[in-house]
Amino acid sequence: MIKNQWYAVLSSSEVNKNQLVGVRRLGMDLVFYRDNKGEVSCLMDMCSHRGAALSKGEVVNNCNIQCPFHGLEFNGEGECQFIPANGINNQGDLTRYNVSFFKLIEKHDIIYIWYGDKDKSSDDIPFHDEIDKSFVFSEFKDHWNTHYSRAIENQLDVVHLPFVHHNTIGAGGKTLINGPKVIVSEDKKTILTSANNEVDEGQAPKKSKDCKIKSTFLKFKFPNVWLNNIADKIKVLIFFAPIDDENTILYLRFYNKITGIRLINRFIGFFGKFANLIIERQDKRVVETQRPKASSLKSNENLIYGDKPIIEYRKLRDSLQHS
C-alpha cells in the first residue's frame, strides 16, 4: 500500500444507520458504522479487552459500538466509554482500552479512509471532475483474486483490447498500437491516456509524441480511482478497494445523463451496468492468472512500447511508496 493516501474502500450504500459492517481492507479487519446523525466511523475490528470482533456486536445509544463478548462500548474515535463489569460508578480512566480508529471522509457516495499518519491527512480526495451531480449511476462490485495494482494496470492497458475483448470493446482486430500518449500531472498523482489502436496493414506504429489524447480517454488518480471517459454524457468509474496483498474488490459505476430525466437515466444505467459486467469478467478471467499477484517497478517482465501507461503507473507508484 502507499502510505498517507485517501483510499476509496466502500460505497456509501453499504453502511446503514445503526448497523455494523465488518470488512477487510488494506490488509486490516475494520468495522464501519453510521450513527443516528448519519456520520460514518471506522475502527479496527478487534476489541482491546479479549480480541473479539466488534462487528459482531451492535450500535448502542445511537453512537457507540458495543462489543458482543463483554459489552465494552467505544465511540467513533475508538475511545472506550464504558465497561459494564466495572459498574456504573467505577469506570475510572479507560484510555488503555481504546481501539485504533481511522480518519474518514464520505464524498461522491464513496467512503474514503486515510491510510497513514493522521496528522498528514490532506483535502485532496481522489475523484474525477468530469463527473458532477447531474449524473446518475448504477453500480456493481466484484472480488478479484489479485493485488489491486494488477487490476489498475489492466484498466490502463490498451494493448490487451483486441485479444481479451475481441468480441466486445476490442472488436475489429486493431492490434497495432500507436503510442499511446501518456500525460502525467504536475503533482504526479494523475495519469491520462487513450487508445490509438489500428488494424495492422504493415505500417509502422506512431510514437507517443505523434499521438493525441482522444475525447474517449482513460484517467487514473492515485491511489485507486479510475475513469473511462466514454462520452460527455457517459462515464465509467472504478475504484479498486484493496483487501490484502492478494485480493481486491472492484466497484464499477456506470454514470450517465443521456436524457434530461433522471428516472430514465437510471433505467439506462441498469442496462449499462450489465454491459460493463460482461467486459469486466473478460478482464478478470485473465488478470487473476498473472504472477506474481502484485506488480512492481523492478519486476522481471519484458514490457513493450505499448505498455507506456503501465510503466508510468509503476514509476509513480514506486515514487509515492518511497517518498
N, C-alpha and C positions, 0 to 999 in steps of 0.2 A: 504494500500500500504506500501511497505518497502521504507523508505527514503534513499537517497544517493545511488541510483542504476541506471544503464542504462537499460531502458525498450525498448524492441523491440515493435514498435507501428504501423508501416506501411510498406508495401512493396514499394521498390523504384519506381516500375512501376506506382504507384498510383499518383505520383506527377510529373506533366509535366511542361515544361518551361512556365513561364509567365501565369500560371493558379493557382487559389486559391482553396485549398482543406480544407473545414471545417469538422472536425470530433470531436467526444467526446472521450477523452482518459484520464485515471487516474482521472476520476471524474471532468474533466475540458473541457470546449469548447475551441478547439485550431484551428488555421489556419496555414496550411503549404503552402509554395510555393517555386518554383525553379526559380532562376533568369536566365538571359541570359548567364551566365557563367556556369550554371549547379549546382550552390550551393543551398542547401535547407535550409530554415529558418523556425522557428516555433514561433508564437506569441499567446498570449491569444486572443481569437476571440471576443473581445469587444473593441470598440473604447472608448478612455478615455474622449471623448467630451460628447456624448449623449448615449453611450451604445449600439450602433448598431453593428451588426455582421460584422466584417471586411471581412469575407469570401464571403460576397455578393458584395464586391467591385471588384477592378481589380488591376493588376500589371501595374504600370506606370514607365516610364524612365528605363525599363528593370530590376529594382531592388527594387522599393518601392511598398508598398500596399497603395492604395487609398481607404479611407472609402467611401461607397456608399451614405452616408447621406449628409455630408457637405464637402467632398473632402479632409479631413486631410490626410497627407501622412506620412508613417512610414517606416523606413528601417528594415533590417533583425534582428537588435538588439532592435527593439521596439522604437527607438528614433524618436520623431516627427520631420519631416523635413520641413513641410510646412502646413500653414493654409491659404487657399485661401481667406477667408473673411477678413483677416487682411491686405491683399495687399502685393505685391512682395517686397516692400521696408520697410515693417513694421512688420517683423516677430519677432524680439527680442528673448528673452530666452524662448524656447519651452519645456524645460525639464519637466515641470509639466504635460505635455500632453503625456509623454512617456507611453508605454504599456509594460507589462511583456513579456519577451521572454525566450526561453529555449535553453540550450546548446544542440547541436545535433551532431550526428555522423552518416554518411552513410557508411555502410560496408556490404559486403556479400549480396548486393541487398536488404538490410533492413535499415530502418530509425529508429535509436535509439534516445530517448531523455533522458536527465539526470533529474531525479526526486529527488530534494533535494537542498542542498546548492551548489551553483555554484563553490565555491572555494574548494569544497571537491571532485570534479569530478576526476575520475581515467581513466587510459588507458585500464582497464580490461573490454573489450566488450564481453558479453556472446554469444558465438557461440561454435561450436564443431570442433575440429581439424580433425576429421575423414572425413570431407568434404573439398575438395580443388577445385581449378579451373578446374580440369579435369572432374568434374561432370557437368551435366546439370540438370535443374529442371523444373517441371511443378507445378502449384500452384492453390489452390482454398482457399477461405475464407468463414467462416460461423459464423453467430451470434448465441451465446448461451445465454439463459436467466438464467445465474448463475454467481456467483463470479469466478474470474479466478483461485482461489485456488482450487475449486472443479474440474474444468476442468483439472488442472495439476495433482491432485491426481488420477483422473481417468486413466491417462496415466502412472502412477506408480503402478497401481493396477493389480496384477497378479491373484487375486482370482476371479475376475469377468469374466475372459475369457471364461470358458465353459458354462456360462449362457447367458451373453449379446451377445456373439459372437458364439453361439452354432453351427451355420451353416456357419461360415466363419473362422476366425483365431483361434477360440476356439473349432472347431470340434474335436471329438474324446473322449469327456467325461472325460477329465483329471481333475477331481475335487479335487484330493488330492494335497495339496500344500507343497512341500518340501522347507524349509526355508521361504522366499527366502533370499539369501545372499545379504547384502547391504554394500556398501563401501562409506564412506563419505570422501571427500578430506580434506587435512590438513587445507586449508583455509576456510573450512565449507561452500563452495559455490557450490559444485557439488555432486550429488548423482548418484551412479552406482548400477544397479541391473539387474537381469534377471529371467525369469520364469523357474522353475524346476518342473512343474506340471506332475502328473502321474495319470493313471487310478487307482481308489481305489479298491484294492483287499484284503483289510483288514490289509495291512502293516502300520506300524507307520510312520508318516511323518518325514523326516530328519530335524535336526536343522540347523540353518543358518551356523554354523561353519563347518558343514559337506557338504555344498553345494559349488559350484563353479560359478563364473561368466562365462557364456557361450559366444560363439562367436556372438550369437544373443543376444544383450543386450539393456537395456534402460539406458539413461543417461540424467540427468536434470541439467541445470545450472541456478542458481538464477540470476534475479528474475523470468524469464518467457520463457526460451528456452529449448525445449526437443528434444531428438534424439532417434529414434529406429534404431539401427544398425542391419539391416536385414542380410546383407552380405557385403563382401568387396566392391562390386560394386553397392549395393542398400542401400539407407538410406531414412528414413522418418524423416523430421524435422517439428516441430510445434512451433510457438511462439504464446503465449496467450496474446493478447493485451487487457488490462483492459479498459472497457468503464466506468463503475462505480461499485458500490458495488453489483449490481445485474445482470450485463451484461458483456459479453466478446466476442471479435472477435477471432476465431481460424484461423490462417494462416497455412495451411498444405502444405508442399512441398515434392514432391516425387523426390529424387535425384537418378540419375543412370549414370553409364558409362559402360553399359553392352557390348557394341561394341566399336570399335575404331573410329567410325564415329558419330560425334555429331548430325548430322541431324537425323540419325536413332535412336539415344538415345532419342532425343526429341519426336519422334514418339512413342517410347516405353513409355516415360513419360506421354504422353497424356492418354494412357490406364491405366497406374499405378495410375494416379490421380483419375480416376473414381472408381477404385477398392478400394482405400482408402476412397473415399466418402461414399461408402456403409458401411464400418466399422465405420466411424466417425458418421454417422447418427444413427447407433445402440447404440453407446455411448450416444449421445445427448438425445435420447428418454428417457433414464433412469436418467442421471445426472441432467437434468433440473427439476426433481421431488424432488431432495434432499432438505431437510430443516434442519437447516437454509441455506440460499443461500451461505454463506461463511463458511469455515471450520476454526477451531481453535484448539490450543493445549489443551485448557480446555473445549472442548465440552463434552457433556454427552453421546457420542457414546460409545458403548461397543465393542472396537476393538479386533481383534483376532491376533494370532501369524503371520498369513499370511499377515497381514497389516503392516509389519515392514517398508517397503519403505515409506508408508504414515505417520507412526509415526515419522520416521526420518525427513521427509519433514516438518512436523508440528513443530518439535523441532527446526530445523534450521531456519525456517521462524519466529518463535516466538523470537528466539535469535537475528536475524537480525533486527526485528522490535523494539526491546528494547535495542539495542546496541548504 
